[in-house]
Amino acid sequence: QEKIFLKFKQNKKKTIWIHCASLGEYEEIKAFIPEFKKINSTINITFFSLSGYLNFKDHHLINETSCLPLDNKVNMERYIQLMNPMMVIVAKNDIWPNMITYLNETGIPLYLIGFKLNTKKANNWFIKKYYESILSKFNFIFCEDNNSSNFLTKKNILNHTVIGNSRINQIIIDSKVKFENNLMHKFIANKKTIVYGSIEYGDYNKIINTINNSENLIHIIIPHEINNKTIRNLKNIIPHKITMYSQLKTSELNKSNILIVDVFGILKHIYKFSDIAYIGGGFNRGTHNTLEAAVHGNFMIFGPRHTNFSETIVFIEKNIATVIKNNLEFEKTINTFFNKNQSKKEILQITSSYFKENMVNLKLIINHIISLK
């Protein structure tokens, strides 16, 4: 804890402080940063998770990054005085009582952007009371969906509106970033390709037979946690020759059809190389982000726990995504897709319309914040 205070410099100038749980929440707020800079050029970001802090790459966009200290009264008073914020933006749901209470008591404007109610948690009477007491301290809450808005209205917290999912804006921006990798193009060599994105242990037995038995396909695997343990576990269940992304070189190109990505932060670009995206997490706490796969025209496959993202329902209804329960359904879905010969172009027509319709009006939100100051 003391290391956080030693590393973090006192802000002599007022700053806009953005707080995120981890990198996923940061991606929801990232598109706002150029707009926030019009209010104040000094922007600092804090993360609750150490991995979010350590893997943050956008240092050129902001002034300082830090982990958030433990949420007790003494820590928060000391930290907020060092931070010296003119306003505080909390992304999504990472709300800490001592932090929020002190900011509220000192009259520092406080905004929650992308609030999304966790229905299961909200059914717990204690968490419901916690939400009610802490959320009432925000100057304004920008909700991701109607469910969250309805909850606030029932609790008589009226200073809110629905904005949609701001991550869509950032995903559109990222999809236009040039990510050219000639070795990847050569590795794939125009073969049918599946990306297994953000896969977890619960996904392994659904996909491993297909990976081991489909030599005619290119398999690109990106674990949710990229570390020595997960890489070792994957190597143990794949008896074939594997190429590691970090060691990709010309001499390795024709020796394997299986690539494991052991580099952090490039999954959103890797989807441009694939026809099908199997998105992990659907057999654990919930499917990971499908939007990054959708923006590149992938047909999407995931497990039954997918309703944490509303877009999965839309993609299923539009027949560009499907839910599988086991390895046999996974294999059948892949064969059906390739036999049907549905093109990326056809899928892109559907997803492009979805992205256009659901983009968030960032300027409107910033103007609203300015008017509340």
Disulfide bonds with the S-S distance in Angstrom:
none
